[in-house]
Every structure is written in structure tokens, then in C-alpha cells.
Amino acid sequence: MKDLNYDRITETRRANTPSMRKIVSGFCRTAMEDYRQAGYPFGKTMEGMLVWFEYGQFTTDN
């Protein structure tokens, strides 16, 4: 059973592994490709892509 009084710093270090970075970078590349195909409706930035995700990816090119 997981200890409920875990150390947040330790949890952060566990996620900072080469395999986790590979997973996250692969997700970002795929997400940016989908955002590009949608026509960059909120601009060509990571922040724009995150807004697009908040809208459920339903917004397309304006």
C-alpha cells in the first residue's frame, strides 16, 4: 500500500527518467502534428495547442 505521506520531491525525480522523457516527447510530437493538421486555430505556440486541448480539440481553422 502506498504511504499517503509521500515526499513530492522524490515523486518528481522518479518521473524525470529517460523513458518518461521519451514518452512525453513522443506525445508532444503527436499532439503538435494533430494541432498543425487542425490549422493552428490558436496560433503556432505550445500555449495555443494547450488551449485547443482545453476546448476538446473540436475547434478547427478559423
N, C-alpha and C positions, 0 to 999 in steps of 0.2 A: 504494500500500500504506500502511496506517495505521501511524504511528510508535507503537511499543509504549511509548515513554517519554513519553506524552502528559501534559499538565498537567490534573489533575482539576478545578481551579477553572475553567479555560477550558471544559471539557465541561459543567460545571454552568451556566455563563452561556448556553451555546448552547441548553440546554433551557428556559431561562427567557425564552421568547418569547411574544408574544400568541397565536400559533397553537397552541403547545404548551399554554398555559393553557386555551385553548378546548377542546382535545381532552380534557384531564384533567377539566375541569369538566363536560363532557358525559358522560364516563364515570361520574363520581361521581353525577350526577343519575340516570342509568340504573341504576346499582348500588343506590342508595338506594331507588328505586322497586321494584326486584326484592326488596330486603330487606323493604320495607314489605308487599308482597304475600305474603311468606312469614310475616308476622305478627310481625316484630321478635323472633325467638327468643332473641337475646342482649341485648335492650334497645335503646332508641332512640338509640344513640350510634354514632359512626363506628367506635369501637373494637369495639362489638358486631358491626357489619357485617363488619369485618375478621376477627373470629373465625369468623363464618358462612362467609366465603370460605375460611378455612383448613380447614373441615370439608367443603369441596367443594359447598356450597350444598344439601346434602341434608337438613339439619335444618330442620324447619318448626315452626310454633307449638306450644309445649309445652302 
